C-alpha cells in the first residue's frame, strides 16, 4: 500500500485545514529510471531543504523577502504547477511536504498558467483543476481505479503582477461551503464535494493568492511560495477581514518540477567591428562556482525506490575480497556465509548471489562505474515477502550477480527508506547516487 497524500484544502475565515487520503498501488513492478529532470531525487532534496528553512521561520517575513517570478517561467513548458508543501501561520494546525514521486503523481490538483508574455511580468491566464471529494472517497474504498477519479476543471481566471507586493496575484471564486466548525466558523474547500456541485460555489467569499519565487544558493528548481487567504467577495469588507485572527492565511509551495535555467546573451565586437552574439541556456550552477559532487550518499529518510529511480551505484567494501565469489547473507549490519547466517525471525536481510567466480572481478574496494543495474520490486502477497532485487550486469550484458533484499514485515517496498536498507548492509555495501 502506498501512503499517498491527497490534500484537500478546507478553508475558513480563520484557517485552512488539510485532510489526508490513503492510496493503493499494484502489487509488483519493475522500477524504471526517470527519463527527464522533473521531480528527480535532487528535486526532493531541495524541497526538503526549503521545508526545513521555512518550518520555524516567520512566514510573512519569508514571503515579503521573496523575489518576483517572471512571466516566462510561469508559463514555461506546460505551465503546470502542483502543490508540494504547506504551512499555516498557526503551526499547531500542521504542515507537510511531498517526500517522493508517488505523492506528487497522486495529487490531482493542478495550477496551469498560460498566455503570451509581453514583458517580464505580463498578465497570464490561470486554469485550476481540483479532484472531486466523492470520487476520491470511492477510490480509497477501492470502488473505482485511480484513473477514474473525477477532476473538476474551473474556468480560467486572470493572474496579474502586483508591483506593491512583487507577486503574481489571483482570486479563485471556486469555494464550496462544507460545514461549520464548533466555533461557528464556516468551512470551505476548493475540492467539489460532488461533481454535480461544481457550479454551486459559495457566493460570499473568494480564495485570494499571492505568489513569488523561492530562491537560494542551493535551489536550482522552480518553486513558488504562495500566500492564500479566504476573503469576502465584497472589496469594502476585506480590510478588516484581512487583519482578523492570527492563522487566517496559509502558505503553499508550488513547483513545476523543472530546473531553472539561465538565459544570457553576450554581445561583442571583433577586430573588424562585426557583432557576434553568444547565448547560454545552461542549467543554473552553484553560486560559488564549486564543482558539483560526482556521487553522494542519500539522506537516511529518503525512500529507497526514489533513490533508485536516479543514477546510482553500489560499492563493495574490502572485506568482500574472499567472499564475493560465493553466496553471502547480510543482516543487522553483518555479513555471513549462506550456511552460517542466522537472521532473526521476521528480520530484514539481503542475499548476494554471484553469477560465477570470475564475474565479480573488479567489484571489491573500487567504484566500477561500468556496471549496469536493473531493479525488480515485489510487494508482499500470500506467497512471498516484500523484496527489492538488484541485478548487476556488465556493459556487454554479461551477468555479474544479484543482490536480493527482503523485508518480511513491510507491506510495500514504497515504505522502505534508505536508513532501513542501511541497517541491513551496514558498511559492507555503499550505495551512492548522482546529485
C-alpha positions as CSV (number, residue, x, y, z in Angstrom):
1,X,0.0,0.0,0.0
2,X,1.4,3.4,-1.0
3,X,0.9,6.1,1.6
4,X,-0.1,8.8,-0.8
5,X,-1.1,12.3,0.3
6,X,-4.1,13.8,-1.5
7,X,-4.6,17.2,0.2
8,X,-8.0,18.8,0.3
9,X,-7.8,22.5,1.1
10,X,-10.5,23.2,3.6
11,X,-10.7,26.9,4.2
12,X,-12.4,29.1,6.9
13,X,-12.4,32.7,7.7
14,X,-9.7,31.8,10.3
15,X,-7.8,28.9,9.0
16,X,-7.2,26.3,6.3
17,X,-7.2,22.6,7.2
18,X,-5.8,19.5,5.5
19,X,-7.3,16.1,5.0
20,X,-5.1,13.1,4.0
21,X,-6.2,10.1,1.9
22,X,-4.5,6.8,1.7
23,X,-3.9,5.4,-1.8
24,X,-3.1,1.9,-3.0
25,X,-0.9,0.6,-5.9
26,X,-0.4,-2.5,-7.9
27,X,1.5,-5.4,-6.3
28,X,4.6,-5.9,-8.4
29,X,6.5,-3.6,-10.7
30,X,9.9,-3.2,-12.4
31,X,11.4,0.0,-11.3
32,X,12.0,2.3,-14.3
33,X,14.6,5.2,-14.2
34,X,13.3,8.7,-14.8
35,X,13.5,9.9,-18.3
36,X,13.6,13.6,-17.6
37,X,14.6,16.1,-14.9
38,X,11.1,16.5,-13.5
39,X,10.7,15.6,-9.8
40,X,14.1,13.8,-9.6
41,X,15.7,12.9,-6.3
42,X,17.5,16.2,-6.4
43,X,14.2,18.0,-6.5
44,X,13.0,16.3,-3.3
45,X,16.3,17.0,-1.6
46,X,15.9,20.7,-2.4
47,X,12.2,20.7,-1.3
48,X,13.2,19.1,2.0
49,X,15.8,21.9,2.5
50,X,13.2,24.6,1.7
51,X,10.7,23.0,4.1
52,X,13.3,22.8,6.9
53,X,14.2,26.5,6.5
54,X,10.6,27.7,6.4
55,X,9.2,25.5,9.1
56,X,10.5,27.6,12.0
57,X,10.7,30.9,10.1
58,X,8.4,33.9,10.2
59,X,6.4,33.1,7.1
60,X,5.2,36.7,6.5
61,X,8.9,37.8,6.5
62,X,9.9,34.9,4.2
63,X,7.2,35.9,1.8
64,X,8.0,39.6,1.9
65,X,11.6,38.9,1.1
66,X,10.9,36.5,-1.7
67,X,11.7,37.6,-5.3
68,X,9.3,38.2,-8.2
69,X,8.9,35.4,-10.8
70,X,9.0,36.2,-14.4
71,X,6.1,35.5,-16.8
72,X,8.2,33.2,-19.0
73,X,8.9,31.0,-16.0
74,X,5.2,30.7,-15.0
75,X,4.1,29.6,-18.5
76,X,7.3,27.5,-19.3
77,X,6.7,24.1,-20.9
78,X,3.1,23.1,-20.0
79,X,2.8,25.7,-17.3
80,X,1.6,23.1,-14.8
81,X,2.3,23.7,-11.2
82,X,1.5,21.4,-8.3
83,X,1.3,21.8,-4.5
84,X,4.5,20.3,-2.9
85,X,4.4,21.8,0.6
86,X,2.0,23.5,3.0
87,X,2.4,25.8,6.1
88,X,-0.1,27.6,8.3
89,X,0.5,30.7,10.3
90,X,-0.7,28.7,13.3
91,X,2.0,26.0,13.4
92,X,-0.1,23.7,15.5
93,X,-2.5,23.4,12.6
94,X,0.1,21.3,10.7
95,X,2.4,21.4,7.8
96,X,3.7,18.9,5.2
97,X,5.8,18.4,2.1
98,X,6.0,15.8,-0.6
99,X,8.8,13.4,0.0
100,X,8.6,11.2,-3.1
101,X,7.4,11.0,-6.7
102,X,4.3,8.8,-5.8
103,X,2.9,11.6,-3.7
104,X,3.3,14.2,-6.4
105,X,1.7,11.9,-9.1
106,X,-1.3,11.2,-6.9
107,X,-2.1,14.9,-6.3
108,X,-4.7,15.7,-8.9
109,X,-4.7,19.4,-8.0
110,X,-3.0,21.4,-10.8
111,X,-2.5,25.1,-11.5
112,X,-2.0,25.7,-15.2
113,X,-0.5,29.1,-16.2
114,X,-0.8,30.1,-19.9
115,X,-0.6,33.1,-22.2
116,X,1.9,35.2,-24.2
117,X,4.5,37.0,-22.2
118,X,4.6,40.6,-23.5
119,X,7.1,41.7,-20.8
120,X,8.7,40.2,-17.7
121,X,5.6,40.5,-15.6
122,X,2.8,40.4,-18.2
123,X,-0.7,39.1,-17.1
124,X,-1.4,35.4,-17.7
125,X,-4.4,33.1,-17.6
126,X,-4.7,30.5,-14.8
127,X,-6.8,27.4,-15.1
128,X,-7.2,25.3,-11.9
129,X,-8.1,21.6,-11.6
130,X,-9.4,20.1,-8.3
131,X,-10.4,16.5,-7.7
132,X,-14.0,15.7,-6.6
133,X,-14.2,14.5,-3.0
134,X,-16.9,11.9,-3.6
135,X,-14.8,10.4,-6.4
136,X,-11.6,10.4,-4.2
137,X,-13.6,8.6,-1.4
138,X,-14.8,6.0,-4.0
139,X,-11.2,5.4,-5.0
140,X,-9.9,5.0,-1.4
141,X,-12.8,2.4,-0.8
142,X,-11.5,0.6,-3.9
143,X,-14.8,1.1,-5.8
144,X,-13.1,2.7,-8.8
145,X,-9.5,2.7,-10.1
146,X,-7.3,5.8,-9.7
147,X,-7.7,6.7,-13.4
148,X,-11.5,7.1,-12.9
149,X,-11.2,9.8,-10.2
150,X,-13.1,12.8,-11.4
151,X,-11.5,16.2,-11.6
152,X,-13.3,19.5,-11.9
153,X,-11.7,21.9,-14.4
154,X,-12.5,25.5,-13.5
155,X,-12.9,28.5,-15.9
156,X,-9.7,30.5,-16.2
157,X,-9.0,33.5,-14.1
158,X,-6.6,36.3,-14.7
159,X,-3.3,36.4,-12.8
160,X,-1.6,39.8,-12.7
161,X,1.6,41.2,-11.3
162,X,1.2,43.5,-8.3
163,X,4.1,45.9,-8.1
164,X,3.3,46.8,-4.5
165,X,4.0,43.2,-3.4
166,X,6.1,42.0,-6.3
167,X,3.8,39.0,-6.5
168,X,1.5,37.5,-9.1
169,X,-2.0,37.7,-7.6
170,X,-5.3,36.0,-8.5
171,X,-8.7,35.2,-6.9
172,X,-10.3,31.8,-7.0
173,X,-14.1,32.1,-6.6
174,X,-14.4,28.3,-6.7
175,X,-15.0,27.7,-3.0
176,X,-17.6,25.2,-1.6
177,X,-19.2,25.6,1.8
178,X,-18.6,22.3,3.6
179,X,-19.8,22.8,7.1
180,X,-19.4,24.9,10.3
181,X,-16.9,24.0,13.0
182,X,-17.6,24.0,16.7
183,X,-16.9,27.8,17.0
184,X,-19.5,28.5,14.2
185,X,-16.9,29.4,11.6
186,X,-17.7,28.4,8.0
187,X,-15.5,25.8,6.5
188,X,-14.8,26.0,2.7
189,X,-13.0,23.7,0.3
190,X,-11.6,24.1,-3.3
191,X,-12.5,20.5,-4.0
192,X,-16.1,20.0,-5.1
193,X,-17.9,17.6,-2.7
194,X,-19.7,16.0,-5.7
195,X,-19.3,16.6,-9.5
196,X,-22.9,17.9,-9.6
197,X,-21.9,20.6,-7.1
198,X,-19.2,22.2,-9.1
199,X,-21.4,25.2,-10.1
200,X,-22.8,25.7,-6.6
201,X,-20.0,27.9,-5.4
202,X,-20.1,29.9,-2.2
203,X,-21.3,33.4,-3.2
204,X,-19.8,35.4,-0.3
205,X,-16.1,34.6,-0.3
206,X,-13.1,34.1,-2.6
207,X,-9.7,32.5,-2.1
208,X,-7.0,35.1,-2.7
209,X,-3.5,34.0,-3.8
210,X,-0.2,36.0,-4.0
211,X,2.8,34.0,-5.4
212,X,6.5,34.8,-5.5
213,X,9.7,32.9,-6.4
214,X,11.6,30.8,-3.8
215,X,15.3,31.4,-4.4
216,X,18.5,30.3,-2.6
217,X,22.1,29.3,-3.2
218,X,21.1,25.6,-3.2
219,X,17.9,25.9,-5.1
220,X,18.0,25.1,-8.8
221,X,14.4,24.0,-9.3
222,X,11.5,26.4,-9.7
223,X,9.4,26.9,-6.6
224,X,6.7,29.4,-5.8
225,X,5.7,30.5,-2.3
226,X,2.0,31.4,-2.3
227,X,0.2,33.2,0.5
228,X,-3.5,32.3,0.4
229,X,-6.4,34.0,2.4
230,X,-10.1,33.5,2.3
231,X,-11.7,36.9,1.9
232,X,-15.2,38.4,1.4
233,X,-16.1,38.9,-2.2
234,X,-17.1,42.5,-1.5
235,X,-13.9,44.5,-1.5
236,X,-15.1,47.0,1.1
237,X,-15.3,44.3,3.7
238,X,-11.8,43.0,3.1
239,X,-9.6,45.5,5.0
240,X,-10.8,44.5,8.5
241,X,-11.2,40.8,7.5
242,X,-7.5,40.6,6.4
243,X,-6.4,41.7,9.9
244,X,-8.6,39.0,11.5
245,X,-7.4,36.3,13.9
246,X,-3.8,35.1,13.5
247,X,-3.9,32.0,11.3
248,X,-6.2,33.4,8.6
249,X,-3.5,32.9,6.0
250,X,-1.9,29.7,4.8
251,X,1.2,29.2,2.6
252,X,1.7,26.7,-0.2
253,X,4.8,25.9,-2.1
254,X,4.1,25.1,-5.7
255,X,6.5,23.7,-8.3
256,X,6.5,22.7,-11.9
257,X,9.3,20.2,-11.3
258,X,11.6,21.9,-13.7
259,X,15.2,23.1,-13.1
260,X,15.6,26.8,-13.6
261,X,17.9,27.8,-16.4
262,X,19.9,30.9,-17.2
263,X,19.3,32.6,-20.5
264,X,22.2,35.0,-21.0
265,X,23.1,36.8,-24.3
266,X,26.6,38.2,-24.7
267,X,27.4,40.7,-27.4
268,X,31.0,41.6,-28.5
269,X,32.8,43.0,-31.5
270,X,35.8,41.5,-33.2
271,X,38.7,43.4,-34.8
272,X,36.6,44.1,-37.9
273,X,33.8,45.6,-35.8
274,X,31.5,42.7,-36.7
275,X,29.0,42.0,-33.9
276,X,28.6,38.5,-32.6
277,X,26.1,37.0,-30.1
278,X,26.6,34.0,-27.8
279,X,23.6,32.6,-26.0
280,X,23.8,30.4,-22.8
281,X,20.9,28.3,-21.7
282,X,22.6,26.1,-19.3
283,X,21.2,24.9,-16.0
284,X,21.9,27.2,-13.1
285,X,25.2,26.3,-11.3
286,X,26.2,26.8,-7.7
287,X,26.9,30.5,-7.0
288,X,30.3,29.8,-5.5
289,X,31.4,28.2,-8.7
290,X,32.4,25.0,-6.9
291,X,32.2,21.8,-8.9
292,X,29.2,19.5,-8.3
293,X,29.8,16.4,-6.3
294,X,30.0,13.4,-8.6
295,X,28.4,10.9,-6.1
296,X,26.8,11.3,-2.7
297,X,25.1,9.2,0.0
298,X,21.3,9.5,0.2
299,X,19.7,11.0,3.3
300,X,18.5,8.5,5.8
301,X,14.8,9.3,5.4
302,X,14.7,9.2,1.6
303,X,12.6,6.4,0.2
304,X,14.9,3.8,-1.4
305,X,12.7,3.5,-4.5
306,X,13.0,7.2,-5.1
307,X,16.8,6.9,-4.8
308,X,16.9,4.0,-7.2
309,X,15.0,5.9,-10.0
310,X,18.0,8.1,-10.5
311,X,21.6,7.1,-11.4
312,X,23.2,5.1,-8.6
313,X,26.0,2.6,-8.0
314,X,26.8,0.0,-5.3
315,X,30.3,-0.3,-3.9
316,X,31.6,-3.5,-2.2
317,X,33.8,-3.0,0.9
318,X,37.3,-4.5,1.0
319,X,36.0,-7.3,3.4
320,X,34.3,-8.8,0.3
321,X,37.6,-9.9,-1.2
322,X,37.4,-13.5,-0.1
323,X,33.6,-13.6,-0.1
324,X,32.3,-12.1,-3.3
325,X,32.5,-15.2,-5.4
326,X,30.1,-17.2,-3.1
327,X,26.6,-16.7,-1.7
328,X,26.6,-14.2,1.3
329,X,23.8,-13.0,3.6
330,X,23.7,-9.5,5.1
331,X,21.6,-8.7,8.1
332,X,21.9,-6.4,11.2
333,X,25.0,-4.7,9.5
334,X,26.8,-8.1,9.4
335,X,27.9,-10.4,6.6
336,X,27.9,-14.2,6.8
337,X,28.1,-17.1,4.5
338,X,24.8,-18.7,3.4
339,X,25.5,-21.8,5.7
340,X,26.2,-19.9,8.9
341,X,23.7,-16.9,8.6
342,X,21.1,-16.8,11.2
343,X,18.9,-13.7,10.9
344,X,16.1,-13.4,13.5
345,X,12.6,-14.3,12.6
346,X,11.0,-11.5,10.6
347,X,14.3,-9.6,10.3
348,X,15.2,-7.8,7.1
349,X,18.1,-9.3,5.2
350,X,19.8,-9.3,1.8
351,X,21.4,-12.2,-0.1
352,X,24.2,-11.8,-2.6
353,X,24.5,-14.4,-5.3
354,X,27.4,-14.2,-7.8
355,X,26.8,-15.4,-11.3
356,X,30.2,-17.1,-11.3
357,X,33.6,-16.7,-9.5
358,X,35.2,-14.8,-12.3
359,X,32.2,-12.5,-13.0
360,X,32.9,-10.3,-9.9
361,X,36.4,-9.2,-10.8
362,X,36.9,-5.5,-10.1
363,X,33.9,-5.1,-7.8
364,X,35.7,-5.1,-4.5
365,X,37.1,-1.9,-3.0
366,X,36.8,0.3,-6.1
367,X,33.9,2.0,-7.8
368,X,33.2,0.2,-11.1
369,X,31.1,2.7,-13.0
370,X,30.8,0.3,-15.9
371,X,28.3,-1.9,-14.0
372,X,24.7,-1.7,-15.2
373,X,21.9,-2.1,-12.8
374,X,18.2,-3.1,-13.1
375,X,15.7,-3.3,-10.3
376,X,12.7,-5.5,-9.6
377,X,10.3,-4.7,-6.9
378,X,7.7,-7.0,-5.3
379,X,5.1,-6.1,-2.7
380,X,4.1,-8.7,0.0
381,X,1.4,-11.2,-1.0
382,X,0.2,-14.5,0.3
383,X,3.3,-16.3,-1.1
384,X,6.3,-14.1,-0.6
385,X,7.7,-11.1,1.3
386,X,8.2,-7.6,0.0
387,X,11.5,-7.5,-1.9
388,X,13.9,-5.3,-3.9
389,X,16.2,-7.2,-6.2
390,X,19.3,-5.6,-7.8
391,X,20.5,-7.3,-10.9
392,X,24.1,-6.5,-11.9
393,X,25.5,-6.9,-15.4
394,X,28.5,-5.7,-17.5
395,X,28.0,-3.2,-20.3
396,X,28.3,-6.2,-22.6
397,X,25.2,-7.7,-21.0
398,X,27.1,-10.5,-19.1
399,X,25.5,-11.4,-15.7
400,X,27.6,-10.4,-12.6
401,X,25.3,-11.3,-9.8
402,X,22.1,-10.3,-7.9
403,X,21.6,-8.6,-4.5
404,X,18.2,-9.8,-3.2
405,X,16.8,-7.8,-0.3
406,X,13.8,-9.0,1.7
407,X,11.6,-7.0,4.1
408,X,9.2,-9.6,5.7
409,X,7.3,-7.2,7.9
410,X,6.8,-4.5,5.2
411,X,3.6,-4.4,3.3
412,X,5.0,-2.5,0.4
413,X,8.5,-1.6,-0.9
414,X,7.4,2.1,-1.1
415,X,7.6,2.3,2.7
416,X,11.3,1.3,2.8
417,X,13.7,4.2,3.5
418,X,17.4,4.4,3.0
419,X,18.1,4.1,6.7
420,X,16.2,0.7,6.8
421,X,18.3,-0.7,3.9
422,X,21.5,0.6,5.5
423,X,20.6,-1.1,8.8
424,X,20.8,-4.4,6.9
425,X,24.1,-3.9,4.9
426,X,25.9,-1.6,7.3
427,X,29.3,-0.6,5.9
428,X,29.7,-3.8,3.9
429,X,27.9,-2.1,0.9
430,X,27.9,1.6,-0.1
431,X,25.0,2.9,-2.2
432,X,25.8,6.2,-3.9
433,X,23.6,8.4,-6.1
434,X,24.3,11.1,-8.6
435,X,23.2,14.5,-7.2
